[in-house]
Amino acid sequence: MDFNVKKLASDAGVFFTRAVQFTEEKLGAAEKTELDAHLENLIARGDCTKNWTEKIFRQTEVLLQPNPIDSTGARIEEFFYEKLDKKIPLRTTNAELLGQHMLDAAKDFGPGTPYGSTLTTVGEYQKKLGGAEREFLQTSAINFLTPLRNFLEGDWRTISKERRLLENRRLDLDVCKARVKKAKLQEAKAACEGDAAPDFQEQRPRNYVLSASASAWSRDFADSDSESERKLWSEELDKSEHELRVAQTEFDRQAEVTRLLLEGISSTHVNHLRCLHEFVEAQAAYYAQCHLTMQELQKELRSANGDSVPNAFAVSPSISGVLAGPSGLSGSSLPGASPPPRPPVSYRAPEESSPLKIEEVQPPATGTRKAKVLYDYDGADTSELSLLADELITVYTVPGMDPDWLIGERGNQKGKVPVTYLELLS
C-alpha cells in the first residue's frame, strides 16, 4: 500500500510539472523543443490520412446502408455476434423484401390473371436484384470497409498512443532544460555573492570594534555559508544535467519510434488504393448485373404483354444522363472518345401487323423530343438517317420499335437513328 501511494504521488508530481510546462508554453513564458521538419510533415500527413479515411468510411457506410436507424441496429447486431463468436446472419435486402411482397400479392390476386402473373415475374426479378445487392454489400464490406476500419481502430490507435507518449517525453525534456538553466543561474549567482562577501567589521558603527577572534569568526562563517550554497547548487546542476541527458535519450528514442510508425502511412495508402479498386470493380459488377437483370425483365414483360400496355417511359429523361457519359459530359467532349458500337438492326413488329415502313411513320402528336448528336453516324441503308456530331434533331418512338433505335427527323429527312449516338434533351 505504501508503494502504491508513493507511485501515485510521483505520477501526480510528473503530471503537475507537465501541466505547468504546457501552460507556460501556451503563455509564451517557457521555451518549447520543436520537432524536426520531416517528423512534423509525417504527423501532418498522418492526421490528414486519418481524417479523410474516417470520412470516407462513414460515408461509405451510409451509401451501403442509407437508413441510419437500420444501420445503427445492424451495427449493434454485428457487435453482439462478434462478441459471441457467431456468424452474422444474412439480412434480407429491401429489393428482396419487395419481391416477396409482390409474390405474396400475386397469390392473392391469382397467378393466372394478367396483373398476378406480372407481379410474379417482377417479384422474381426484384429478388434477383436483392441478391445482387446483398452480394455487393458483402463484397464491399470485406474488401473496402474492413481495411479502413482496421486502420482506424488498429494502426491509428497505436500511432496516436505513441504520439501522446512523444508529447510527454518532449514536456519532460523541456522541464529538465528549464531546471538546468535555473541551476546554472543560481550557481553563478552564488559564486558572485561568495566573491563579494561583505566585511562584517566594515558594517559596524565606528565606535563598535569587534575583537580579532570575533571578526575572524564572522569571515569564516560567511565563507562557509557561501561555499555550502555553491556546493548545493553545483550538486543540483549535476543532477539536473544527468536528468536532462536521460530525458533527451528517451525523447530521441520515442521520436524515432513515432517516425517509423508514421512512415508506414505510405504502405497504408497503397493498401487502401488496392481496396478502392476492388470496391469500384464490385460496384461496376453490381450495376452491370442490375442493368442486365432489368433488360431481361423488360424483354420478358414485352414478350408476355406485347404492346397492349403502353410504355410511358420509352424515352425517359434519365436516359440522357446515362448516354451523356460520366460526370454529365457528352461523349463527344471526352478526349479520345470513340463512338459506341452500332446497335443491331432488329425490329419486332406487333402481332398480325406488317413490317415497319419509315416513309409511312407519322410523328405522334406528343412525345417528340430534341436530341443532340454525339458522334458522326453513316446510315447503313436508306431507312437510316445519317448524322453529324453536335447537330440537333427531333426524335420519337413508335410502337413495335427496338428500344435501341428511335425515329429521327431533320428537316424533310427521316430515318432510324441509334439511341447510343444521341443525348436526349429536355
C-alpha positions as a Python dict, from the first residue, in 0.01 Angstrom:
ca = {
    (1, 'M'): (0, 0, 0),
    (2, 'D'): (287, 235, 85),
    (3, 'F'): (443, 164, -256),
    (4, 'N'): (119, 245, -436),
    (5, 'V'): (84, 573, -250),
    (6, 'K'): (437, 673, -340),
    (7, 'K'): (383, 583, -703),
    (8, 'L'): (59, 777, -710),
    (9, 'A'): (229, 1080, -559),
    (10, 'S'): (515, 1051, -810),
    (11, 'D'): (274, 1026, -1104),
    (12, 'A'): (80, 1325, -973),
    (13, 'G'): (401, 1524, -948),
    (14, 'V'): (503, 1436, -1304),
    (15, 'F'): (158, 1527, -1431),
    (16, 'F'): (171, 1859, -1246),
    (17, 'T'): (512, 1954, -1388),
    (18, 'R'): (399, 1864, -1739),
    (19, 'A'): (84, 2071, -1694),
    (20, 'V'): (287, 2368, -1572),
    (21, 'Q'): (529, 2336, -1864),
    (22, 'F'): (244, 2308, -2117),
    (23, 'T'): (66, 2611, -1969),
    (24, 'E'): (380, 2823, -1970),
    (25, 'E'): (446, 2727, -2332),
    (26, 'K'): (98, 2840, -2429),
    (27, 'L'): (151, 3167, -2244),
    (28, 'G'): (490, 3218, -2405),
    (29, 'A'): (675, 3205, -2072),
    (30, 'A'): (870, 2886, -2147),
    (31, 'E'): (1072, 2753, -2437),
    (32, 'K'): (944, 2460, -2641),
    (33, 'T'): (1152, 2194, -2815),
    (34, 'E'): (1048, 2185, -3180),
    (35, 'L'): (1032, 1860, -3374),
    (36, 'D'): (1233, 1825, -3692),
    (37, 'A'): (1064, 1923, -4017),
    (38, 'H'): (1045, 1566, -4152),
    (39, 'L'): (863, 1440, -3844),
    (40, 'E'): (628, 1739, -3849),
    (41, 'N'): (540, 1663, -4213),
    (42, 'L'): (478, 1298, -4127),
    (43, 'I'): (249, 1398, -3841),
    (44, 'A'): (51, 1636, -4064),
    (45, 'R'): (23, 1367, -4331),
    (46, 'G'): (-92, 1112, -4075),
    (47, 'D'): (-361, 1346, -3940),
    (48, 'C'): (-483, 1414, -4294),
    (49, 'T'): (-496, 1040, -4369),
    (50, 'K'): (-689, 968, -4052),
    (51, 'N'): (-945, 1244, -4104),
    (52, 'W'): (-1024, 1159, -4467),
    (53, 'T'): (-1021, 784, -4407),
    (54, 'E'): (-1275, 832, -4131),
    (55, 'K'): (-1498, 1050, -4352),
    (56, 'I'): (-1480, 807, -4646),
    (57, 'F'): (-1550, 514, -4415),
    (58, 'R'): (-1857, 679, -4259),
    (59, 'Q'): (-1999, 794, -4592),
    (60, 'T'): (-1944, 451, -4750),
    (61, 'E'): (-2141, 301, -4463),
    (62, 'V'): (-2420, 549, -4537),
    (63, 'L'): (-2407, 453, -4907),
    (64, 'L'): (-2431, 83, -4831),
    (65, 'Q'): (-2689, 130, -4554),
    (66, 'P'): (-2883, 453, -4625),
    (67, 'N'): (-3126, 422, -4333),
    (68, 'P'): (-2944, 543, -4020),
    (69, 'I'): (-3182, 355, -3789),
    (70, 'D'): (-3127, 28, -3973),
    (71, 'S'): (-2755, 99, -3985),
    (72, 'T'): (-2737, 150, -3608),
    (73, 'G'): (-2936, -165, -3543),
    (74, 'A'): (-2719, -361, -3784),
    (75, 'R'): (-2400, -245, -3615),
    (76, 'I'): (-2533, -339, -3272),
    (77, 'E'): (-2632, -680, -3403),
    (78, 'E'): (-2290, -729, -3562),
    (79, 'F'): (-2123, -627, -3235),
    (80, 'F'): (-2311, -890, -3034),
    (81, 'Y'): (-2247, -1165, -3289),
    (82, 'E'): (-1875, -1079, -3294),
    (83, 'K'): (-1858, -1091, -2915),
    (84, 'L'): (-2037, -1428, -2915),
    (85, 'D'): (-1807, -1559, -3193),
    (86, 'K'): (-2107, -1645, -3409),
    (87, 'K'): (-2166, -1598, -3779),
    (88, 'I'): (-2367, -1290, -3868),
    (89, 'P'): (-2694, -1397, -4034),
    (90, 'L'): (-2771, -1284, -4387),
    (91, 'R'): (-3010, -989, -4392),
    (92, 'T'): (-3297, -952, -4633),
    (93, 'T'): (-3243, -656, -4862),
    (94, 'N'): (-3519, -409, -4946),
    (95, 'A'): (-3542, -539, -5304),
    (96, 'E'): (-3580, -896, -5182),
    (97, 'L'): (-3849, -788, -4939),
    (98, 'L'): (-4031, -602, -5217),
    (99, 'G'): (-4008, -906, -5442),
    (100, 'Q'): (-4151, -1130, -5172),
    (101, 'H'): (-4442, -889, -5119),
    (102, 'M'): (-4513, -898, -5493),
    (103, 'L'): (-4510, -1278, -5497),
    (104, 'D'): (-4745, -1292, -5200),
    (105, 'A'): (-4976, -1039, -5363),
    (106, 'A'): (-4976, -1241, -5686),
    (107, 'K'): (-5101, -1544, -5496),
    (108, 'D'): (-5396, -1346, -5361),
    (109, 'F'): (-5478, -1176, -5693),
    (110, 'G'): (-5444, -1503, -5881),
    (111, 'P'): (-5131, -1607, -6071),
    (112, 'G'): (-5342, -1666, -6383),
    (113, 'T'): (-5457, -1304, -6410),
    (114, 'P'): (-5250, -1053, -6610),
    (115, 'Y'): (-5177, -847, -6303),
    (116, 'G'): (-5095, -1150, -6090),
    (117, 'S'): (-4865, -1307, -6350),
    (118, 'T'): (-4684, -976, -6398),
    (119, 'L'): (-4644, -937, -6023),
    (120, 'T'): (-4493, -1285, -6012),
    (121, 'T'): (-4245, -1205, -6287),
    (122, 'V'): (-4145, -868, -6143),
    (123, 'G'): (-4122, -1012, -5791),
    (124, 'E'): (-3881, -1283, -5903),
    (125, 'Y'): (-3658, -1029, -6073),
    (126, 'Q'): (-3673, -799, -5770),
    (127, 'K'): (-3543, -1087, -5560),
    (128, 'K'): (-3262, -1130, -5812),
    (129, 'L'): (-3179, -762, -5773),
    (130, 'G'): (-3184, -803, -5396),
    (131, 'G'): (-2947, -1097, -5416),
    (132, 'A'): (-2708, -894, -5631),
    (133, 'E'): (-2729, -608, -5381),
    (134, 'R'): (-2655, -837, -5087),
    (135, 'E'): (-2353, -980, -5266),
    (136, 'F'): (-2232, -626, -5341),
    (137, 'L'): (-2275, -523, -4977),
    (138, 'Q'): (-2082, -824, -4853),
    (139, 'T'): (-1801, -776, -5104),
    (140, 'S'): (-1771, -405, -5027),
    (141, 'A'): (-1772, -463, -4653),
    (142, 'I'): (-1495, -723, -4676),
    (143, 'N'): (-1274, -565, -4941),
    (144, 'F'): (-1319, -194, -4862),
    (145, 'L'): (-1479, -116, -4527),
    (146, 'T'): (-1285, -373, -4325),
    (147, 'P'): (-937, -244, -4421),
    (148, 'L'): (-1042, 115, -4346),
    (149, 'R'): (-1186, 11, -4011),
    (150, 'N'): (-874, -189, -3926),
    (151, 'F'): (-659, 117, -3993),
    (152, 'L'): (-873, 348, -3779),
    (153, 'E'): (-915, 103, -3491),
    (154, 'G'): (-572, -59, -3507),
    (155, 'D'): (-282, 123, -3670),
    (156, 'W'): (-404, 473, -3597),
    (157, 'R'): (-471, 397, -3231),
    (158, 'T'): (-112, 274, -3199),
    (159, 'I'): (17, 585, -3374),
    (160, 'S'): (-194, 811, -3150),
    (161, 'K'): (-65, 636, -2838),
    (162, 'E'): (297, 679, -2944),
    (163, 'R'): (236, 1044, -3035),
    (164, 'R'): (92, 1113, -2691),
    (165, 'L'): (395, 945, -2538),
    (166, 'L'): (623, 1158, -2759),
    (167, 'E'): (449, 1474, -2639),
    (168, 'N'): (502, 1367, -2275),
    (169, 'R'): (869, 1298, -2344),
    (170, 'R'): (902, 1642, -2500),
    (171, 'L'): (743, 1809, -2197),
    (172, 'D'): (977, 1615, -1965),
    (173, 'L'): (1273, 1723, -2175),
    (174, 'D'): (1173, 2088, -2162),
    (175, 'V'): (1120, 2066, -1785),
    (176, 'C'): (1474, 1928, -1748),
    (177, 'K'): (1612, 2203, -1970),
    (178, 'A'): (1442, 2465, -1753),
    (179, 'R'): (1587, 2307, -1436),
    (180, 'V'): (1938, 2302, -1579),
    (181, 'K'): (1907, 2663, -1684),
    (182, 'K'): (1784, 2763, -1339),
    (183, 'A'): (2060, 2565, -1163),
    (184, 'K'): (2327, 2733, -1375),
    (185, 'L'): (2192, 3076, -1295),
    (186, 'Q'): (2175, 3003, -922),
    (187, 'E'): (2526, 2857, -918),
    (188, 'A'): (2667, 3163, -1096),
    (189, 'K'): (2478, 3389, -856),
    (190, 'A'): (2612, 3203, -553),
    (191, 'A'): (2967, 3227, -692),
    (192, 'C'): (2932, 3600, -743),
    (193, 'E'): (2798, 3654, -390),
    (194, 'G'): (3084, 3446, -248),
    (195, 'D'): (3347, 3650, -427),
    (196, 'A'): (3194, 3973, -298),
    (197, 'A'): (3129, 3856, 59),
    (198, 'P'): (3074, 4157, 287),
    (199, 'D'): (3320, 4252, 567),
    (200, 'F'): (3119, 4250, 886),
    (201, 'Q'): (3378, 4480, 1050),
    (202, 'E'): (3312, 4746, 789),
    (203, 'Q'): (2939, 4729, 850),
    (204, 'R'): (2966, 4806, 1224),
    (205, 'P'): (2945, 5155, 1368),
    (206, 'R'): (3274, 5334, 1414),
    (207, 'N'): (3259, 5320, 1788),
    (208, 'Y'): (3191, 4942, 1778),
    (209, 'V'): (3506, 4736, 1738),
    (210, 'L'): (3496, 4356, 1714),
    (211, 'S'): (3765, 4158, 1869),
    (212, 'A'): (4009, 3985, 1638),
    (213, 'S'): (3863, 3645, 1712),
    (214, 'A'): (3502, 3760, 1653),
    (215, 'S'): (3596, 3926, 1330),
    (216, 'A'): (3773, 3616, 1207),
    (217, 'W'): (3473, 3400, 1306),
    (218, 'S'): (3240, 3623, 1110),
    (219, 'R'): (3452, 3596, 798),
    (220, 'D'): (3483, 3219, 832),
    (221, 'F'): (3105, 3186, 879),
    (222, 'A'): (3028, 3391, 568),
    (223, 'D'): (3284, 3196, 365),
    (224, 'S'): (3149, 2861, 480),
    (225, 'D'): (2789, 2962, 413),
    (226, 'S'): (2872, 3080, 61),
    (227, 'E'): (3076, 2768, -8),
    (228, 'S'): (2792, 2548, 115),
    (229, 'E'): (2545, 2724, -111),
    (230, 'R'): (2776, 2691, -411),
    (231, 'K'): (2818, 2323, -336),
    (232, 'L'): (2444, 2268, -313),
    (233, 'W'): (2378, 2437, -644),
    (234, 'S'): (2668, 2252, -804),
    (235, 'E'): (2516, 1920, -693),
    (236, 'E'): (2176, 2035, -816),
    (237, 'L'): (2329, 2126, -1152),
    (238, 'D'): (2496, 1786, -1188),
    (239, 'K'): (2172, 1611, -1103),
    (240, 'S'): (1972, 1826, -1347),
    (241, 'E'): (2223, 1768, -1628),
    (242, 'H'): (2202, 1391, -1570),
    (243, 'E'): (1821, 1403, -1583),
    (244, 'L'): (1846, 1614, -1899),
    (245, 'R'): (2065, 1354, -2070),
    (246, 'V'): (1823, 1077, -1975),
    (247, 'A'): (1523, 1282, -2094),
    (248, 'Q'): (1698, 1365, -2421),
    (249, 'T'): (1773, 997, -2483),
    (250, 'E'): (1412, 894, -2414),
    (251, 'F'): (1280, 1175, -2633),
    (252, 'D'): (1507, 1079, -2925),
    (253, 'R'): (1408, 713, -2891),
    (254, 'Q'): (1038, 794, -2883),
    (255, 'A'): (1072, 1033, -3179),
    (256, 'E'): (1231, 752, -3381),
    (257, 'V'): (953, 508, -3292),
    (258, 'T'): (688, 763, -3389),
    (259, 'R'): (867, 842, -3713),
    (260, 'L'): (881, 475, -3816),
    (261, 'L'): (510, 431, -3745),
    (262, 'L'): (416, 743, -3941),
    (263, 'E'): (630, 639, -4236),
    (264, 'G'): (411, 328, -4253),
    (265, 'I'): (128, 556, -4372),
    (266, 'S'): (271, 518, -4724),
    (267, 'S'): (206, 143, -4722),
    (268, 'T'): (-140, 216, -4581),
    (269, 'H'): (-211, 438, -4882),
    (270, 'V'): (-103, 157, -5117),
    (271, 'N'): (-330, -90, -4938),
    (272, 'H'): (-626, 149, -4943),
    (273, 'L'): (-565, 215, -5314),
    (274, 'R'): (-594, -157, -5386),
    (275, 'C'): (-911, -176, -5175),
    (276, 'L'): (-1055, 121, -5364),
    (277, 'H'): (-1000, -55, -5696),
    (278, 'E'): (-1175, -365, -5561),
    (279, 'F'): (-1466, -153, -5440),
    (280, 'V'): (-1505, 10, -5782),
    (281, 'E'): (-1493, -331, -5953),
    (282, 'A'): (-1760, -466, -5717),
    (283, 'Q'): (-1975, -158, -5774),
    (284, 'A'): (-1939, -183, -6152),
    (285, 'A'): (-2024, -555, -6148),
    (286, 'Y'): (-2328, -484, -5930),
    (287, 'Y'): (-2467, -212, -6155),
    (288, 'A'): (-2394, -417, -6468),
    (289, 'Q'): (-2581, -712, -6320),
    (290, 'C'): (-2872, -487, -6223),
    (291, 'H'): (-2883, -342, -6575),
    (292, 'L'): (-2876, -688, -6733),
    (293, 'T'): (-3149, -811, -6497),
    (294, 'M'): (-3374, -516, -6580),
    (295, 'Q'): (-3321, -569, -6953),
    (296, 'E'): (-3423, -931, -6916),
    (297, 'L'): (-3727, -824, -6716),
    (298, 'Q'): (-3827, -572, -6985),
    (299, 'K'): (-3795, -833, -7261),
    (300, 'E'): (-3997, -1083, -7065),
    (301, 'L'): (-4272, -830, -6996),
    (302, 'R'): (-4280, -730, -7366),
    (303, 'S'): (-4300, -1090, -7478),
    (304, 'A'): (-4575, -1158, -7225),
    (305, 'N'): (-4785, -842, -7280),
    (306, 'G'): (-4691, -737, -7631),
    (307, 'D'): (-4785, -376, -7688),
    (308, 'S'): (-5116, -397, -7510),
    (309, 'V'): (-4973, -194, -7223),
    (310, 'P'): (-4823, 140, -7339),
    (311, 'N'): (-4479, 225, -7205),
    (312, 'A'): (-4481, 584, -7084),
    (313, 'F'): (-4108, 569, -7020),
    (314, 'A'): (-3994, 457, -7363),
    (315, 'V'): (-3791, 778, -7392),
    (316, 'S'): (-3706, 861, -7033),
    (317, 'P'): (-3535, 1191, -6946),
    (318, 'S'): (-3293, 993, -6732),
    (319, 'I'): (-3155, 823, -7042),
    (320, 'S'): (-2987, 1144, -7149),
    (321, 'G'): (-2779, 1149, -6832),
    (322, 'V'): (-2668, 792, -6891),
    (323, 'L'): (-2589, 847, -7257),
    (324, 'A'): (-2400, 1167, -7182),
    (325, 'G'): (-2119, 969, -7024),
    (326, 'P'): (-1962, 1004, -6678),
    (327, 'S'): (-1973, 1330, -6484),
    (328, 'G'): (-2251, 1461, -6709),
    (329, 'L'): (-2012, 1515, -7003),
    (330, 'S'): (-2117, 1424, -7354),
    (331, 'G'): (-1918, 1157, -7530),
    (332, 'S'): (-1802, 1398, -7796),
    (333, 'S'): (-1632, 1617, -7534),
    (334, 'L'): (-1426, 1336, -7386),
    (335, 'P'): (-1066, 1323, -7511),
    (336, 'G'): (-1003, 1023, -7731),
    (337, 'A'): (-1365, 906, -7708),
    (338, 'S'): (-1479, 669, -7980),
    (339, 'P'): (-1835, 617, -8098),
    (340, 'P'): (-2023, 329, -7938),
    (341, 'P'): (-2077, 18, -8148),
    (342, 'R'): (-2362, 25, -8395),
    (343, 'P'): (-2668, -134, -8235),
    (344, 'P'): (-2812, -438, -8407),
    (345, 'V'): (-3087, -364, -8654),
    (346, 'S'): (-3378, -566, -8528),
    (347, 'Y'): (-3741, -461, -8523),
    (348, 'R'): (-4018, -654, -8363),
    (349, 'A'): (-4341, -579, -8537),
    (350, 'P'): (-4664, -613, -8344),
    (351, 'E'): (-4850, -935, -8390),
    (352, 'E'): (-5069, -951, -8701),
    (353, 'S'): (-4917, -631, -8843),
    (354, 'S'): (-4698, -557, -9144),
    (355, 'P'): (-4326, -462, -9114),
    (356, 'L'): (-4246, -105, -9019),
    (357, 'K'): (-4203, 135, -9311),
    (358, 'I'): (-4017, 457, -9238),
    (359, 'E'): (-4191, 661, -9503),
    (360, 'E'): (-4530, 572, -9355),
    (361, 'V'): (-4437, 662, -8998),
    (362, 'Q'): (-4604, 977, -8872),
    (363, 'P'): (-4474, 1169, -8567),
    (364, 'P'): (-4704, 1142, -8266),
    (365, 'A'): (-4896, 1445, -8153),
    (366, 'T'): (-4699, 1440, -7827),
    (367, 'G'): (-4383, 1266, -7722),
    (368, 'T'): (-4132, 1417, -7965),
    (369, 'R'): (-3807, 1541, -7817),
    (370, 'K'): (-3493, 1719, -7922),
    (371, 'A'): (-3166, 1527, -7922),
    (372, 'K'): (-2805, 1627, -7965),
    (373, 'V'): (-2588, 1403, -8183),
    (374, 'L'): (-2274, 1288, -8002),
    (375, 'Y'): (-2087, 1123, -8291),
    (376, 'D'): (-2093, 1114, -8669),
    (377, 'Y'): (-2304, 830, -8797),
    (378, 'D'): (-2337, 693, -9152),
    (379, 'G'): (-2665, 520, -9223),
    (380, 'A'): (-2628, 160, -9334),
    (381, 'D'): (-2920, 190, -9577),
    (382, 'T'): (-3191, 430, -9687),
    (383, 'S'): (-3401, 353, -9379),
    (384, 'E'): (-3135, 501, -9151),
    (385, 'L'): (-3063, 871, -9106),
    (386, 'S'): (-2700, 983, -9134),
    (387, 'L'): (-2590, 1212, -8852),
    (388, 'L'): (-2325, 1475, -8787),
    (389, 'A'): (-2180, 1537, -8441),
    (390, 'D'): (-2329, 1826, -8239),
    (391, 'E'): (-2634, 1877, -8462),
    (392, 'L'): (-2987, 1883, -8317),
    (393, 'I'): (-3263, 1656, -8448),
    (394, 'T'): (-3615, 1563, -8345),
    (395, 'V'): (-3667, 1207, -8223),
    (396, 'Y'): (-3961, 997, -8119),
    (397, 'T'): (-4057, 633, -8082),
    (398, 'V'): (-4335, 425, -8228),
    (399, 'P'): (-4491, 103, -8106),
    (400, 'G'): (-4302, -205, -8212),
    (401, 'M'): (-3959, -43, -8244),
    (402, 'D'): (-3645, -189, -8097),
    (403, 'P'): (-3556, 11, -7782),
    (404, 'D'): (-3204, 69, -7918),
    (405, 'W'): (-3339, 279, -8207),
    (406, 'L'): (-3551, 590, -8249),
    (407, 'I'): (-3711, 769, -8541),
    (408, 'G'): (-3519, 1086, -8619),
    (409, 'E'): (-3623, 1386, -8832),
    (410, 'R'): (-3408, 1664, -8969),
    (411, 'G'): (-3595, 1896, -9199),
    (412, 'N'): (-3753, 1679, -9468),
    (413, 'Q'): (-3526, 1384, -9391),
    (414, 'K'): (-3647, 1098, -9175),
    (415, 'G'): (-3489, 773, -9068),
    (416, 'K'): (-3386, 542, -8791),
    (417, 'V'): (-3111, 659, -8555),
    (418, 'P'): (-2929, 464, -8279),
    (419, 'V'): (-3002, 576, -7924),
    (420, 'T'): (-2637, 539, -7818),
    (421, 'Y'): (-2534, 816, -8059),
    (422, 'L'): (-2770, 1070, -7902),
    (423, 'E'): (-2802, 1285, -7593),
    (424, 'L'): (-3171, 1343, -7529),
    (425, 'L'): (-3255, 1697, -7427),
    (426, 'S'): (-3543, 1815, -7213),
}
